[in-house]
Amino acid sequence: MAERLSPGSPVSELVEAQGHLIDSHIMERIFDSVVEAGGRFEVERFSIGRTNSEPSALRLRVETASEEQMDHLMVALLALGCTAVDSGDAELKVATCDRCAPEDFYSTTNQRTQVRNHGQWLDVENQRMDAMVVIGDRTATCRRLRDIRAGDAVVVGMKGIRVVPESKERDRLAFAFMSNEISSERQVETAVAQTAEIMRQVRSDGRKIIAVAGPVVVHTGGGEALSRLIRNCWIDVLLAGNALAVHDIEAALFGTSLGVRTSDGRLEEHGHRNHMRAINAIYHAGGIAPAVASGRLTRGVMYECVKADVPFVLAGSLRDDGPLPEVITDMNEAQDVYAGHLREAGVVLCLSSMLHSIAVGNMLPAWVKIVCVDINPAVPTKVSDRGTGQAVGVVTDVGLFLDLLAKRLTKE
């Protein structure tokens, strides 16, 4: 708790932080946050880690002119991994009804978080941003507002909370191509090489590689490369919307994407109706899997998912045509199914889908890497701006990226 030194004196708080504070520029961000809040700081103790595994440690006394300023400052410092010294247990308040949290609830980040309860630090489970922390029997769990139930013990305020930001590893290999957060097109081959390396590492660690794909994958000719990755067991789950599946099936059945021939880029006569013909064909077959089983659908991304038993989730939107019978049109249900698959993710490939990339970024904890590929640099920038700092942007044609990636990972 912040304390007044004497009547009319500044508000003072003693905080600590540990980790790779210098390598990850966290220490300078801590100092900047204090200054930007109009406060002052004094370093009481600082020790530098001498090896890759040894963390640095910082103890800092901060002062502000008012309690309100200190509250704002502590929010910023907590997100950077600072913890108030001897703050005691986290404060809890009981939710009085479903979907209603106490007004002063603690809003989570995507960083690793611990909460102190009965003198014990509990790791928060299912970490994600923009959620609440509910304390159970020796457990602490992130829970969305719509999942709060009457009687839940919800963490409020800032006491007894410890955030552990992801730090830059001194000897990291993966994503070394990112000197900046958004990579330029001339670095695409390096980006592909490093993405392939992290995929191999994720696979050897027993975690999942998840692809989040938009219809641009099909429009740019990347469908065949994505199909090869699925066929060769390099994709464990596909998350997408109605459009990716519709245009993939359109290409498989009629050789067009949005009415444009995939073979030569020329407009097919009456091709504008082909995507609706594709949806109609799937309904006649009884669904995507039955269309594969009956021989109606014989190639494409969705075909490979069915043949390889790779789960796919199609989340609907207001503008969908059809949609396909497998599309989940209840947004809460779609979020839940997405989140269920993402809990086992080791790396997520976001392939030219702004809507789904941002949504997935908000569901992921900070330690799961995202490779966001788009020809428009605003897309990976938006993903990063939404708080998903683990996102790595590759600005290039997604079809080219997938083709190079498939060639590097498969022998076809």
C-alpha positions in Angstrom: 0.0 0.0 0.0 1.2 3.5 -0.7 2.0 5.6 2.4 2.2 9.3 3.2 5.5 10.2 4.8 3.9 13.0 6.7 1.0 15.5 6.3 1.3 17.2 2.9 4.2 15.0 1.8 4.4 12.9 -1.4 2.9 9.4 -1.6 5.6 6.7 -1.5 5.8 3.1 -2.6 8.6 0.5 -2.5 8.6 -1.8 -5.5 10.8 -4.7 -6.8 11.3 -6.2 -10.2 13.3 -9.2 -11.4 14.3 -10.6 -14.8 16.4 -9.6 -17.8 15.7 -6.0 -17.0 18.5 -4.6 -19.1 18.4 -6.8 -22.2 14.6 -6.4 -22.5 14.8 -2.6 -21.8 12.4 -3.1 -19.0 14.4 -1.1 -16.5 14.4 2.0 -18.7 10.7 1.6 -19.3 10.2 1.5 -15.5 12.1 4.7 -15.0 10.3 6.4 -18.0 6.9 5.4 -16.5 7.7 7.1 -13.2 8.8 10.3 -14.9 5.9 10.3 -17.3 3.5 10.0 -14.3 5.1 13.1 -12.8 6.8 11.1 -10.0 10.3 10.6 -8.7 12.3 7.5 -8.0 15.3 6.4 -6.1 17.1 3.1 -6.7 17.7 1.4 -3.4 19.3 -1.8 -4.8 20.2 -3.1 -8.2 22.1 -6.3 -9.0 23.0 -7.4 -12.6 22.6 -11.0 -13.7 26.0 -12.3 -14.9 24.8 -15.3 -17.0 22.0 -15.9 -19.5 19.9 -17.7 -16.9 20.7 -15.3 -13.9 18.1 -12.5 -13.6 18.8 -8.9 -12.6 17.0 -7.5 -9.5 15.8 -4.0 -8.8 14.4 -2.3 -5.7 13.0 1.1 -6.3 11.3 3.7 -4.1 8.8 5.8 -6.1 7.0 9.0 -5.1 4.0 10.9 -6.5 2.2 14.0 -5.4 -1.2 12.2 -4.8 -2.8 8.8 -4.2 -4.5 9.1 -7.6 -1.2 9.5 -9.4 0.3 6.6 -7.5 -2.6 4.4 -8.4 -2.1 5.2 -12.1 1.6 4.7 -11.8 1.3 1.3 -10.1 -0.9 0.1 -12.9 1.9 0.9 -15.3 4.6 -0.6 -13.1 2.7 -3.8 -12.4 2.5 -4.4 -16.2 6.3 -4.1 -16.3 6.8 -6.7 -13.6 7.1 -4.5 -10.6 5.6 -5.8 -7.3 4.9 -3.7 -4.2 7.2 -4.9 -1.4 5.2 -6.5 1.5 1.9 -5.7 -0.2 0.2 -8.7 1.5 -2.5 -10.9 0.0 -4.6 -9.8 -3.0 -7.9 -8.2 -2.1 -11.0 -10.1 -3.0 -14.6 -9.2 -3.5 -17.5 -11.5 -4.2 -19.5 -11.2 -7.4 -23.1 -10.5 -6.5 -24.6 -11.8 -9.7 -23.7 -13.5 -13.0 -21.7 -11.5 -15.5 -21.2 -8.7 -13.0 -17.7 -8.2 -11.5 -16.9 -5.8 -8.6 -16.3 -2.2 -10.0 -12.6 -2.1 -9.0 -11.7 -5.5 -10.5 -8.1 -6.1 -11.6 -8.0 -6.3 -15.4 -5.5 -8.9 -16.6 -2.8 -8.6 -19.2 -1.5 -11.4 -21.4 1.7 -11.7 -19.3 2.4 -14.4 -16.8 0.7 -13.4 -13.6 0.7 -14.6 -10.0 -1.7 -13.7 -7.2 -1.0 -13.9 -3.5 -3.6 -15.7 -1.4 -3.2 -16.8 2.2 0.5 -15.9 1.9 1.0 -18.2 -1.1 1.7 -17.0 -4.6 -0.6 -18.8 -7.1 0.1 -19.0 -10.8 -2.9 -17.7 -12.8 -4.2 -20.3 -15.1 -5.6 -19.7 -18.7 -3.8 -16.4 -18.9 -5.3 -13.9 -21.3 -5.8 -10.2 -21.6 -8.9 -8.2 -20.6 -10.2 -10.8 -18.1 -10.6 -11.0 -14.3 -8.8 -13.3 -11.8 -11.1 -15.6 -9.8 -9.7 -17.3 -6.7 -10.8 -20.9 -6.0 -9.5 -23.6 -3.7 -5.8 -22.9 -4.0 -6.3 -21.8 -7.6 -6.3 -18.6 -9.5 -7.9 -18.5 -13.0 -8.5 -15.9 -15.7 -12.2 -15.6 -16.4 -13.9 -13.4 -19.0 -16.6 -11.0 -17.8 -19.4 -13.1 -19.4 -18.2 -16.2 -17.4 -18.3 -14.5 -14.0 -20.8 -16.2 -11.7 -22.5 -15.0 -8.5 -20.3 -16.0 -5.6 -17.0 -15.9 -7.4 -14.1 -14.4 -5.4 -12.7 -11.8 -7.8 -9.4 -10.1 -7.3 -9.7 -6.3 -7.0 -7.2 -3.4 -6.7 -3.5 -3.8 -7.2 -2.3 -5.5 -4.0 -0.8 -9.0 -4.0 -0.4 -9.2 -7.8 2.8 -10.1 -9.6 3.3 -9.8 -13.4 6.2 -11.5 -15.1 6.8 -9.8 -18.5 8.3 -11.9 -21.3 12.0 -11.0 -21.5 14.4 -11.0 -24.4 16.6 -14.0 -24.3 20.3 -13.1 -24.7 21.0 -16.2 -26.9 17.7 -16.5 -28.7 17.7 -17.9 -32.2 14.0 -18.0 -33.0 12.7 -14.7 -34.6 16.2 -13.3 -34.7 15.2 -11.8 -38.1 13.2 -9.2 -36.2 15.4 -6.3 -35.4 12.2 -4.3 -35.7 8.7 -5.5 -34.9 7.5 -5.3 -38.5 9.8 -7.0 -41.1 10.1 -5.7 -44.6 9.5 -7.8 -47.7 13.2 -8.0 -48.5 13.7 -10.2 -45.4 11.1 -12.7 -46.4 13.5 -15.6 -47.0 15.1 -15.1 -43.6 11.7 -14.8 -42.0 10.6 -18.1 -43.6 13.8 -19.8 -42.4 13.4 -18.7 -38.9 9.6 -19.5 -38.9 10.5 -23.0 -40.1 13.0 -23.3 -37.3 10.5 -22.3 -34.6 8.0 -24.7 -36.0 10.5 -27.5 -35.8 11.2 -26.5 -32.2 7.5 -26.4 -31.3 6.9 -29.8 -32.8 9.9 -31.3 -30.9 8.5 -29.8 -27.7 5.1 -31.5 -28.3 3.2 -28.3 -28.7 0.8 -27.3 -31.5 1.2 -25.3 -34.6 -1.9 -23.4 -35.3 -2.8 -21.6 -38.6 -5.2 -18.6 -38.7 -6.0 -18.1 -42.3 -8.0 -15.6 -44.4 -9.4 -16.0 -47.9 -6.4 -14.1 -49.3 -4.5 -17.3 -48.9 -6.6 -18.8 -51.7 -6.7 -15.6 -53.8 -2.9 -15.3 -53.9 -2.3 -19.0 -54.8 -1.2 -20.0 -51.3 -3.9 -22.7 -50.9 -1.7 -25.4 -52.5 1.2 -24.6 -50.1 -1.0 -24.6 -47.1 -2.5 -27.9 -48.2 1.0 -29.3 -48.4 1.8 -28.2 -44.9 -1.4 -29.8 -43.6 -0.8 -33.0 -45.6 2.7 -33.2 -44.2 1.6 -32.8 -40.6 2.9 -29.2 -40.1 -0.4 -27.7 -39.1 -2.3 -29.1 -36.1 -5.4 -26.8 -36.1 -6.9 -24.4 -38.7 -8.8 -21.4 -37.4 -10.6 -19.4 -40.0 -13.9 -17.8 -41.2 -16.5 -18.8 -43.7 -14.7 -17.1 -46.6 -11.5 -19.1 -46.4 -13.4 -22.4 -46.7 -15.8 -21.1 -49.3 -13.2 -19.8 -51.7 -11.0 -22.9 -51.1 -13.9 -25.1 -52.0 -14.8 -22.9 -55.0 -11.2 -23.2 -56.3 -11.3 -27.0 -55.8 -14.7 -27.5 -57.5 -14.6 -24.8 -60.2 -11.0 -23.6 -60.5 -11.9 -20.0 -59.6 -11.6 -17.8 -56.5 -14.2 -15.0 -56.4 -14.9 -15.9 -60.0 -11.3 -15.4 -61.1 -9.6 -18.4 -62.7 -6.7 -19.6 -60.5 -4.9 -21.0 -63.5 -4.4 -17.7 -65.5 -6.0 -14.9 -63.4 -8.8 -14.3 -66.0 -12.4 -13.6 -65.1 -14.6 -16.7 -65.6 -17.8 -16.1 -67.4 -20.6 -16.0 -64.8 -17.9 -16.8 -62.3 -19.4 -14.4 -59.8 -21.9 -17.1 -58.8 -19.2 -19.8 -58.2 -18.8 -19.2 -54.5 -22.6 -19.7 -54.0 -22.4 -22.8 -56.2 -19.6 -24.1 -53.9 -21.8 -23.5 -50.8 -24.7 -25.1 -52.4 -22.6 -28.2 -53.3 -21.5 -28.6 -49.7 -25.1 -28.4 -48.5 -26.1 -31.0 -51.1 -23.3 -33.3 -49.8 -24.3 -32.7 -46.1 -21.2 -30.9 -45.1 -17.5 -30.6 -45.8 -16.5 -34.1 -44.4 -19.4 -35.9 -46.3 -18.3 -34.0 -49.4 -14.8 -35.5 -49.0 -16.2 -39.0 -48.2 -18.5 -39.0 -51.2 -15.7 -37.9 -53.6 -17.4 -34.5 -54.4 -14.5 -32.6 -52.8 -11.1 -34.0 -53.8 -8.5 -31.3 -53.2 -7.8 -28.1 -51.3 -7.2 -26.9 -47.8 -10.5 -28.2 -46.3 -10.1 -31.5 -48.1 -6.6 -32.0 -46.6 -7.9 -31.0 -43.1 -10.6 -33.8 -43.4 -8.1 -36.4 -44.8 -5.5 -35.6 -42.2 -8.0 -35.4 -39.3 -6.8 -31.8 -38.6 -9.5 -29.9 -36.6 -10.8 -26.8 -38.2 -13.0 -24.0 -36.7 -14.9 -21.7 -38.9 -16.2 -18.6 -37.1 -19.0 -16.7 -38.8 -19.5 -12.9 -39.3 -22.3 -10.6 -40.3 -21.3 -10.5 -44.0 -21.0 -14.2 -44.6 -22.7 -15.8 -47.7 -24.4 -19.1 -46.9 -22.7 -19.7 -44.6 -21.3 -23.2 -44.9 -23.0 -25.7 -42.5 -19.9 -26.0 -40.3 -19.6 -22.3 -39.6 -20.3 -21.3 -36.0 -22.6 -18.3 -36.1 -22.8 -17.8 -32.3 -19.8 -15.5 -31.5 -19.5 -16.6 -27.9 -19.4 -20.2 -28.9 -16.9 -19.5 -31.7 -14.6 -17.7 -29.2 -14.9 -20.6 -26.8 -13.9 -23.1 -29.4 -11.0 -21.0 -30.7 -9.8 -20.5 -27.1 -9.9 -24.2 -26.4 -7.6 -25.0 -29.3 -5.2 -22.1 -28.5 -4.5 -23.3 -25.0 -2.1 -25.9 -26.5 -0.5 -23.6 -29.0 3.3 -23.3 -29.3 3.2 -20.9 -32.3 0.4 -19.3 -34.3 0.7 -18.5 -38.0 -1.7 -15.6 -38.8 -2.0 -15.6 -42.6 -3.7 -12.5 -44.0 -6.7 -12.2 -41.8 -6.9 -9.0 -39.9 -10.1 -9.8 -38.0 -9.1 -13.3 -36.9 -5.5 -12.3 -36.2 -6.4 -9.6 -33.8 -9.0 -11.8 -32.1 -6.6 -14.7 -31.7 -3.9 -12.3 -30.4 -6.3 -11.1 -27.6 -6.8 -14.8 -26.6 -3.2 -15.8 -26.3 -0.8 -15.4 -23.4 2.4 -13.4 -24.1 4.7 -16.4 -24.3 3.0 -17.9 -27.4 4.7 -16.5 -30.5 2.6 -15.2 -33.4 4.0 -14.9 -36.9 1.7 -12.4 -38.7 2.0 -12.4 -42.5 0.3 -9.7 -44.6 1.1 -7.5 -47.6 -0.4 -4.6 -45.6 1.9 -3.5 -42.8 -1.0 -2.0 -40.9 -2.2 -5.6 -40.1 0.7 -6.8 -38.0 0.9 -3.3 -36.6 -2.7 -3.5 -35.4 -2.0 -6.9 -33.9 0.9 -5.5 -31.9 -1.1 -2.4 -31.0 -3.8 -4.5 -29.4 -1.4 -5.5 -26.7 -0.1 -8.7 -28.2 3.6 -7.8 -28.1 4.7 -11.3 -28.9 3.6 -10.8 -32.5 6.2 -10.8 -35.2 5.2 -9.1 -38.5 6.3 -10.2 -41.9 5.2 -7.8 -44.7 5.0 -9.8 -47.9 2.6 -11.7 -50.2 1.1 -14.5 -48.1 1.1 -16.9 -51.1 4.9 -16.4 -51.6 5.5 -16.8 -47.9 3.6 -20.1 -47.7 5.2 -21.4 -50.9 8.7 -20.8 -49.5 7.7 -22.2 -46.1 6.2 -25.4 -47.6 9.3 -26.0 -49.7 11.5 -25.6 -46.7 9.5 -28.0 -44.5 8.3 -30.6 -47.0 9.9 -32.8 -49.7 7.1 -32.4 -52.2 
